[in-house]
Amino acid sequence: MSLLESITQSEPTKKVTMDEPVESLFSTTASKLVGKPINRVDGSLKVSGQAPYSAEIHLDNKAYGVLVGATIAKGQVQNIDSSSLDGIPNIIKVVTDPKHFLRNSQQGGLKKAPKQGATEIFYHGQPIAVVIAETFEAATEGANALKVTYKDETDQAALNFTKELSNAHAVDEKKGSDKNYVQGDPEQGLADAEVTLDRFYHTPSQNSSAMEPHATLAHWEDDKLILYTANQMLASCKQQVMDALDLNKDQVQLIAHYVGGGFGSKLGIAPESIAAAIASKELGRPVLITMTRPQVMEATVRRSNTRQRIAIGCDKDGVIDTLIHDTISSNLPDEAFFEPTALSTHYLYSGKNRRVNYELVDMNQVLSGSMRAPGEAVGMIAVECAMDELASQLDIDPIELRRRNEPEKDPSKDIPFSSRQLIACMEQGAEQFGWSQRNAKPASQLEGDWWIGTGMAAAARGNQLQSSEARATLQVDKSKELGVKAVIETDMTDIGTGSYTVFSQVAADLLGLPIDHIEMKLGDSALPPASGSGGSWGAASAGSGVYLACEQLREMLAEKVGLYPDTIQLDNGQIKQVGKHDLTAVEAAKENGQAFADSTIDKISETTGVSFSENVLEKQSESEKYDFDNTESYALADVIAGYEEQKVSAKGQIKPGKNGKKYRQSSFGANFAEVAVHKVTGEIRVKRMTGAFAAGRILNHKTATSQCYGGMVFGIGSALMEEVIHDKRDGRLCNHDLAEYHVPVNADVPQLDVILVEEDDPYTNPMHIKGIGETAIAGAAAAIANAVYNAVGVRVYDFPITLDKLLYEMPE
């Protein structure tokens, strides 16, 4: 710590940068809640309707706003006729701001506002105004009645992805999450290979379809803007709001105590947030804007459609020499995001000749951005379907083909893996699924009217760490059984993933308290900034901030009671001594110096008769109150009572470091599926799925398993039904609600079995955990597609696999 930091720092902070592997305290704590499948600590609030989401916050004198979207795909707004609403009761005002309204949502993690402006139209549904009324119903009626005239340039819009492929251009690699890469001579390697496979795969646009629609309640306290909003990453979203409205950091506060799902669609601010802020400022009263489901689909974020080329060259034994992954995705003009489909292709399989190449097509369609497992979710459909087809071509078991191409190091960067359990996942998954009993020959198992097939696919999702902070406070609380509680504060959000619960488990173990003695405060930008929920890094990053804050408290308590950090044990509200500390040279010198100082003070007192004041020796004698040689333990509440105001606080701060560059970090897994395909109609039913996933230490087996369930269900949707359809004539989104945009429902989801493969990875973070929620979706759709091929012998390269793509090729 620098001198400046020591002077300006207001509270003790444990700072760790992940430059080296670190040991985890979880192996030494007396409490062992981490890993246990405990119920969600906020579960009862949610099921009883007591957990308030953004649209449910009540403020006095609240007005309601409904956005108005453009009805053309390209052109200019010429006039908004507010008088068209005359006569509609309870209408307050039509608000528009041609300069500050958001053209589209923002990507996650960025500090700048997204494109702004409500005059030039770039896509159908782009928000151009908001109607404010005393009731939501009146605002809705007004929004539907508002007359807008345009200069319509839809005939010049780019609305057909296939036709626009010839206009694909290079991506801005500096602004993307992956880069183009060439190693060796891929095209020559492909030409020289004994066996080749070269295929194009098409995946459609998809929508996150989170349960909670985007909503913001805005109000101003003098010149301070407070937004109750549905966002996944508050720290960066706050900066986006500041930039959009030219406010400073003290003028903006975002609150999102509960978020009803996001899956990437709420990583950045969306148009309703700034519209609500502007309307609230103009009216001088709170304004709530809740997007309708069609507006969410038309004006927030979609997963980009893609065309992917996968080309593999190998020898007759299946050992890969060449691997090519070229992708074209789409986005709005002047947007840099591209779908990073090949994130895992870089390191999943061996091969000396490699190419990853990205291009982008400008389209007049809603913004494309991150959706659950951006890149891998659709990229691994192509890679893993290609691997299955190659295995069939070589007459090699798909698991064996992957085993033969297991790299010892990252083949693109020539660096070691921090840990890699892909083979273990495949083996454990195969055993539980019964893979050895499968019928490898396609279209060979007919049960009644249904063809039966099985398939598998690997899963991988890169592991990342983001800078995060948290504060932990121990304070006397006589309402608690042990007389003390811990308060944990960070702006991290809980989007349904279980943040409240797993962070409570972390704090409970490190501070030696029951789970009901932990008070978790999340979702407020006034709290220490964390990574937010996204990228499968939330638990690892924000959780590490919580972990380090608690570790700092442990060290402070150890010093106070005369112990060392490695000899203090916090156990059910008691402080105990465990083990023996081996003094370092520095510590030994310090203790010798202290002993000499004590002896000198005693001699001076004896010689002069002067007694040193109590406050001079206070720090020296503080730890002498605690004698662990004669007392087994001391109550934590009593020790905390000795602090000023009967509480003590500390912060934790984690930062990514050299480990992320020296080691390839990734979660791995394997998905297995069995399907039935009707011999007459081509209807596909998923009969069962098994997933085996390795993601470091598991914080909560129940919430982690639920995350895997969710990823596998996403895989079912991606494989069989999910597809955003834009009208190629006028840019309208044809299936802009959950009646027409099909997602898996209970009847579509079979028994799901999840195996959490044991793993410990000290290179990732102090807790040794990795992301898991997005790992499970990677490869899930491919496993289903491969099972469909095994059932009926039909390869589908254009997703989703709907029955019309099977009917004319079904076996007799």
Salt bridges, closest charged atoms under 4 A:
GLU5 OE2 - LYS15 NZ 3.05
GLU11 OE2 - ARG471 NH2 3.08
GLU20 OE2 - LYS662 NZ 3.75
ASP42 OD2 - LYS46 NZ 3.39
ASP60 OD1 - HIS58 NE2 3.44
ASP97 OD2 - HIS100 ND1 3.13
GLU134 OE1 - ARG285 NH2 3.04
GLU153 OE2 - LYS151 NZ 3.70
ASP178 OD1 - HIS346 NE2 2.94
GLU187 OE2 - ARG309 NH1 3.03
GLU187 OE2 - ARG355 NH1 3.17
ASP198 OD2 - ARG309 NH2 2.70
GLU212 OE1 - LYS266 NZ 3.01
GLU282 OE1 - LYS93 NZ 2.66
GLU298 OE2 - HIS736 ND1 2.74
ASP321 OD1 - LYS352 NZ 3.90
ASP326 OD2 - ARG309 NH1 3.93
ASP326 OD2 - ARG355 NH2 2.58
GLU335 OE2 - ARG103 NH2 3.17
GLU339 OE2 - ARG303 NH1 3.79
ASP362 OD1 - HIS169 NE2 3.09
GLU376 OE1 - ARG461 NH1 2.56
GLU384 OE1 - ARG402 NH2 2.79
ASP388 OD2 - ARG795 NH1 2.90
GLU389 OE2 - ARG199 NH2 2.94
GLU400 OE1 - ARG403 NE 3.27
GLU400 OE2 - ARG404 NE 2.93
GLU406 OE2 - ARG420 NE 2.58
ASP410 OD2 - ARG664 NE 2.69
GLU427 OE2 - ARG403 NH1 2.91
GLU447 OE1 - LYS687 NZ 3.97
ASP449 OD1 - LYS679 NZ 3.54
GLU469 OE1 - LYS651 NZ 3.26
ASP477 OD2 - LYS485 NZ 3.64
GLU489 OE1 - ARG471 NH1 3.26
ASP516 OD1 - HIS517 ND1 2.74
GLU519 OE1 - LYS485 NZ 2.67
GLU519 OE2 - LYS521 NZ 3.95
GLU555 OE2 - LYS14 NZ 2.81
ASP566 OD1 - HIS581 ND1 2.79
ASP571 OD2 - LYS576 NZ 3.16
GLU587 OE1 - HIS581 NE2 2.70
GLU622 OE2 - LYS560 NZ 2.93
GLU622 OE1 - LYS625 NZ 3.52
GLU674 OE1 - ARG688 NE 3.08
GLU683 OE2 - ARG685 NE 2.79
ASP727 OD2 - ARG729 NH2 2.71
ASP730 OD2 - ARG732 NE 3.33
GLU759 OE1 - LYS770 NZ 3.48
ASP760 OD1 - HIS768 ND1 2.90
ASP761 OD2 - LYS770 NZ 3.33
GLU774 OE1 - ARG461 NH2 2.85
